[in-house]
Amino acid sequence: MTYTFQIDLNVLKAVSTAMSNEETRYYLNGIHFTATKAGKLAIEATDGHRAMRAYIGHEVPEGFAAIVPDTLIKALVKLPKRIEVIEIEINQDAGTAKAFASNGTIEQSLVGGTFPETSRIFPSKTNGKAARFNGKYVADIDKAGKLLEADPIFHFNGEAVNAVLFQGRRDIICAIMPINNHQKNVDPAGLAQTIDVCF
């Protein structure tokens, strides 16, 4: 079966900031195209320390999943800013992903393996307790915010997975682990929040 998706290139670039480049966990080296519980397409990436998930909205069948390799994603990330939307075709029978851009077509084999179930790691509530993060991850979140033209808003959750939303957008969320699990948490009054996203 072949599926074709129109995807905002800046959303794809933002999600790609969480891709892994670790060879031992090769199935994380790309962007996972997956079905939400509502049967809509989401794209996601993780390196095990942070994850980024964006709701795309195309209808897909239950259980739909494909990992588009980082080599194809990195080629798309390099496309000029004037290209706003990219078309990606996933052929599950042939095991390929194809991207169409004004400068030609890029085709790669899908990544084998099983992408981890990430939907359960994104917190639905946060407790407002302070957390410290890896500076590179914070810089990548800032880069994603610039691509999305939306300021990142951290929803602190102490030693648990913290959430980052982007101002004015309900279609994308980031989960980020704190630097360590032994820090002393401060509980500023009134910072506990409910996370509201569309998937």
VENQUI-V470979 format. One record per backbone hydrogen bond with DSSP energy under -0.5 kcal/mol. CO is the residue of the C=O (numbers start at 1). NH is the residue of the N-H. E is the energy in kcal/mol with one decimal. If there is no record, write none. Layout:
{{CO & NH & E} {CO & NH & E}}
This chain:
{{1 & 92 & -2.4} {1 & 93 & -0.5} {3 & 90 & -3.2} {5 & 7 & -0.6} {5 & 88 & -2.7} {7 & 86 & -3.0} {8 & 12 & -2.1} {9 & 13 & -2.6} {10 & 14 & -2.3} {11 & 15 & -2.6} {12 & 16 & -2.1} {13 & 17 & -0.7} {14 & 17 & -1.1} {15 & 18 & -1.8} {16 & 19 & -1.7} {21 & 23 & -0.5} {22 & 25 & -0.6} {23 & 26 & -0.8} {25 & 28 & -2.4} {26 & 29 & -1.9} {28 & 20 & -1.6} {28 & 30 & -1.9} {29 & 70 & -2.1} {31 & 33 & -0.5} {31 & 68 & -2.8} {32 & 34 & -0.6} {32 & 44 & -1.9} {33 & 66 & -2.0} {34 & 42 & -2.7} {36 & 39 & -2.0} {39 & 60 & -2.4} {40 & 36 & -3.0} {41 & 56 & -2.8} {41 & 57 & -1.9} {42 & 34 & -2.8} {43 & 54 & -3.0} {44 & 32 & -3.0} {45 & 52 & -2.4} {46 & 20 & -0.7} {49 & 177 & -2.6} {50 & 47 & -1.6} {50 & 48 & -0.6} {51 & 175 & -2.8} {52 & 45 & -2.0} {53 & 173 & -2.4} {54 & 43 & -2.5} {54 & 56 & -0.6} {58 & 41 & -2.3} {61 & 64 & -2.0} {64 & 35 & -1.6} {66 & 33 & -3.5} {66 & 68 & -0.7} {67 & 111 & -2.8} {68 & 31 & -2.2} {69 & 72 & -0.6} {69 & 73 & -2.1} {70 & 74 & -3.3} {71 & 75 & -1.3} {72 & 76 & -1.9} {73 & 77 & -2.5} {74 & 78 & -1.1} {76 & 79 & -1.6} {80 & 83 & -1.9} {82 & 84 & -0.7} {84 & 9 & -2.9} {84 & 10 & -0.5} {86 & 7 & -2.9} {86 & 88 & -0.5} {87 & 100 & -2.6} {88 & 5 & -2.9} {88 & 90 & -0.5} {89 & 91 & -0.6} {89 & 98 & -2.8} {90 & 3 & -2.6} {90 & 92 & -0.8} {91 & 95 & -1.5} {91 & 96 & -2.0} {95 & 110 & -2.7} {96 & 91 & -2.7} {97 & 108 & -2.6} {98 & 89 & -3.5} {99 & 101 & -0.5} {99 & 106 & -2.5} {100 & 87 & -1.3} {101 & 104 & -2.1} {104 & 101 & -2.6} {106 & 99 & -3.0} {108 & 97 & -3.0} {113 & 115 & -0.5} {116 & 118 & -0.9} {118 & 121 & -2.0} {118 & 122 & -0.8} {121 & 123 & -0.6} {124 & 195 & -2.6} {126 & 193 & -0.9} {128 & 188 & -0.7} {129 & 158 & -2.5} {132 & 179 & -3.1} {134 & 138 & -1.9} {135 & 139 & -2.3} {136 & 140 & -2.3} {137 & 141 & -2.2} {138 & 142 & -2.3} {139 & 143 & -2.2} {140 & 144 & -2.5} {141 & 145 & -2.3} {142 & 146 & -2.1} {143 & 147 & -2.3} {144 & 148 & -2.3} {145 & 149 & -0.7} {145 & 150 & -2.7} {146 & 149 & -0.5} {151 & 167 & -3.1} {152 & 154 & -0.5} {153 & 165 & -2.4} {154 & 156 & -0.7} {155 & 163 & -1.8} {156 & 128 & -2.4} {157 & 160 & -1.7} {162 & 176 & -2.5} {163 & 155 & -3.4} {164 & 174 & -2.4} {165 & 153 & -3.5} {166 & 169 & -2.5} {169 & 166 & -0.5} {170 & 198 & -2.5} {171 & 55 & -3.3} {172 & 166 & -0.5} {173 & 53 & -2.8} {174 & 164 & -2.6} {175 & 51 & -2.5} {176 & 162 & -2.7} {186 & 130 & -1.9} {186 & 188 & -0.7} {188 & 191 & -1.4} {193 & 126 & -3.0} {194 & 196 & -0.5} {195 & 197 & -0.6}}
